[in-house]
């Protein structure tokens, strides 16, 4: 099935309203917000939405207000033809492809800021990033009015931010976190992987290889400090790796776990997250451990 491409907000609202009128009480709308250059991780979100909703709206928008002045907005990979093929194969019904001027006719003077879950991890090194994310997702929620919205846990902090915003602002949307999708060799799928040269990509495997050992290290009784030292040491075994952060946080509040006892005694889920540059490419990855796994 070829999805319908919509570029104007008014037309998108009309399409969704027509679907809801036609299906009345059974109408269910799913939203998959993306910045395009779709890969299997995005496709898994679209398929999940198609399974759970009668109408799946895929948005593709490289959002300028979530990029810092020295980040990769201009060179962020874009391929509309390829994206539409992935969308069709995965089961999207509508693809929303607005221009920047459609989403922001003027410089936005109203933004959404979520405190408490944005100060650590990526929020510490990308000031304003999550304000941009929360603002554009808030706009999409207002435009689409979905019943469910789907986000990948590769950016677990983003999921936490969106969930907090949704609860605080009483959006009638169920936030559906979806598992990280990886290449066969373990590298987490990302649109930015295309930037990596062959040697950078080979060395980037240290991220997933290290995270795969975290549960065992926690079960061995490591503290937060011991675990971050161990992870940093493993990653630094690759000479091209430039670590931005390695952090352990309770999830979804992103607080600090108690420093005076082993992590295996945590009563809350634990997120072990990292951001590492290989050359000019910034990669993030994480592992989320639940109490049943942290002994």
N, C-alpha and C positions, 0 to 999 in steps of 0.2 A: 504494500500500500504506500502510495506517495503522499507524504504529509502536505498540507496546505501551508504555504509560506505567507506570513503576514508581517508587514513592516510598520504599520501604524497602530498606535494604541487604540484608537477608536474602532478600527476594524477588528482587532483582537477581541475587544469587549463584545462587539456584535456577534462574532462567531461563538464565543462562550455562552452568551445569553441565549442564542438560538439552540445550542445543545441543551442547555438547562430547560428551556421551554419544551423541547421535544421529549425529554426524558423525565421531567417532573421530579418526583420524590426519589427516583433511582439515580438521578444524575450525580456522578462523582467525577471531580476534576483533579488530576494530578499535575504538579509543576516540577520540572527539572531545570533549575537555573544553571547555566554554564557560561563560560567565556569562549566556547567553541574549540576548534582543533580537536575534535572528539576522538576518543580512544575507547577501548573496551570497558574501562571504568565508567565512563559516561553511559555507554550502551547498557551496562548492567543496571544503572539507575532508570533509564528509559524503560527497559523491559520490566523492572519491578513495578513502575508506575502503570504500565499497560496491563499488567496482571491484576492490579488492585483498583483500577479506575476505568470508567467508560471513555474518558477523554484525557489524553496526555498532551500537555503543552510543554514543549522544549523551548527555553529561551537561550539565544546565543547573542551575547553582548559583552564586548571587552570594555569593562567599566573603567573609565579614566580616573574617577575620583578615588579608587582604591590603590592606585599606583603612586609611589613617591616620585619626586622630581628626577631622581637618578636611576629609576627602575626601567623595566623593559616594555612600557606600554607601546611604543612605536614599533618595536620589533617582535612583539608577542605574536606567535604563529597564528595565521588565519588562512582558512581554506573552505570557503562556503560550499563549493561543489562536493567536496569530500564529506563535509559535515552533514549535508542533506542526504547523502547516500547512507551514512551511519544511522541517521535519524529514521529513515525509511525502513531499514533492515531491523532496527530495534523496536519499532512499533509506535513512534510518535504520530500524533494526529495533526497537531498544529506546531509550526516552528515560527517563533517570534524572533525576527531579525531586525531590530530597530537600529537606526543611526544614533549617533551621539546627540545630534540636535533634536531627535524625536524624544529621547529620554530626558535630555537637559536643554530645553529651548533657551534657557538663560543659565548663568552660573547659579548653582543651587545655593539658596540662603537658608534652607532648612535641611538639617542633617540629623541622623540618628546616631547616638553615642551610647554604647553599652559599657558600663563600668564593672570592675570586679573580675571580669574574665578576659579582659583585653590588655592588661598591663604586663603580663609575662609572655614567654615564648615568642611567637612572631610579633606580638604587639609591642614588645620592648624595642625591637630593632626596626619596626616599620610603623612609625608614628602616623596615625590617621588612617592606616590601612583598614582597620575593622570598622571605623566610622563609614568609610566608603562602601564596605561590604553590607553593613546593616542598612545603610540608606538605600542602596539599589535593591536589596531583597525586600525591604519594606515597600518600595514602589511596585515591585513585581507582585507582591501579595495584594496590594490594593487594586492593581490592574486586572490580575487574573482571578483573584478570590478563590484560590484552590482549596480543596478539602484536605489534600496532603501535599507536602513538598519533600523532595528527596535530595539528600546531600551525602557525599562520600566521606567516610571517616579518615581518609588520608590527611585531610585538614580537620583534625578532631577539634581544634580550638575554634574553627569557624562554626562547626556544628554546635558547640557549646554557646557561642555568641548568638547564633540565630535562635536556638532554643530559648535562651534567656530573654531575648527581645520579644519573641512570640508570646511568651508567658506574661512578661511585664506589660505589653501593649494589648493584650487580650485579642490577638489575632485568632480567628477560629480556624486554625490550620494545624493539622498533625504533622510534626516534624519527624521524618523517617530517616534515621541514620543507616547507612549501608556500608558493608565491609570494604576494606581496601582490596583492590584488584591488582595483582602483580604479574609481571612477566614470568615465564617459566623459570628463569634464573633468579627470581626473587625481587628484582627491582620494581618498586612501586610505580605504577603507570602514572604518567604526568605529561601534560602537553609540552612542558619545558624539556623533557628528555631529548627532544629533537636537537637541542643545542649541543648536546654532549658529543665530543669526538670519541673515536673508538677506545682510546686509552682512558679517558675520563669515565666513560660508561663502565669499563671493566672495573676500575677502582671504586666506582660508586656502589658496587655490589656489597662493599663492606657494611653499608648501612643496614640492609635487611639481614645480612649474616650476623651482625652484632645483635640486632633486636631480637632475633630468633633465640638467643641465649638468655635473654633478660629474665624470663620466668624462672629458669633454673637458678640463676644467681640470687634472685629474691628468695627462693625456697631455701637456699644455702644460708640465709640469714643476713644478707648485706643490708647496710643502712643506706639512706639516700646518698650521702657523701661517698661512700665506698662504691656504690653502683655507678654514679656519674664519673668517678675516676676510672673505673674499669672500662666503661663505654668509650670515654675519650681516648684512652690508651689504645683500644682496638681500632678505632677509626683513624687515629694518627699513624697506624702502621702503613697507611696508603699515603704516599708523599704528596699527592695532588689535593688531598682533603684539607679544607680550611673550615674549621668548626665555628659556626656562629653561636649555637647553643646546644647543650644537652641538659634536659631538665626532667624532673619527676614531679608530677602534680596529682592531687586528688581530682577525680572526675565525676561530674562535669563542672564543679565549681572552680577548678584550677587553683586550689589552695596548696600550701606546703604540707606534706605529710609530717607527722611528728618526728623530730630529729633525734629524740632520745630512745627510740626503739627500732628494731629491725622492720624493714618494709613488709615482711611477711605477716606482721601483726596488724597491718592496716585494716580498718573496718570499712574503708571506702574503696571503690575502684581506683586503680592507679593508671595514669597515663605517663608513659615514658616516651618523650618526644625529642626530636632533634632537627636541626637545620644545618646543612653543610654545603659549602660551595666546592664545586669541582670546575676549575677554570672560572668562567663568568656565569656558570649555571648554579643557581641556588635550588637545592633539593630539600624537601621535608619528608619525614617518615615518622612512624610511631608504632607503639604496641599498646593496646588497652587491655589491662588485666583486671578481672573481676574478683571479688572476695573468694569465690570458690576455687580460683586458681592461685591465690596468694595465701599461702599457708604459714 
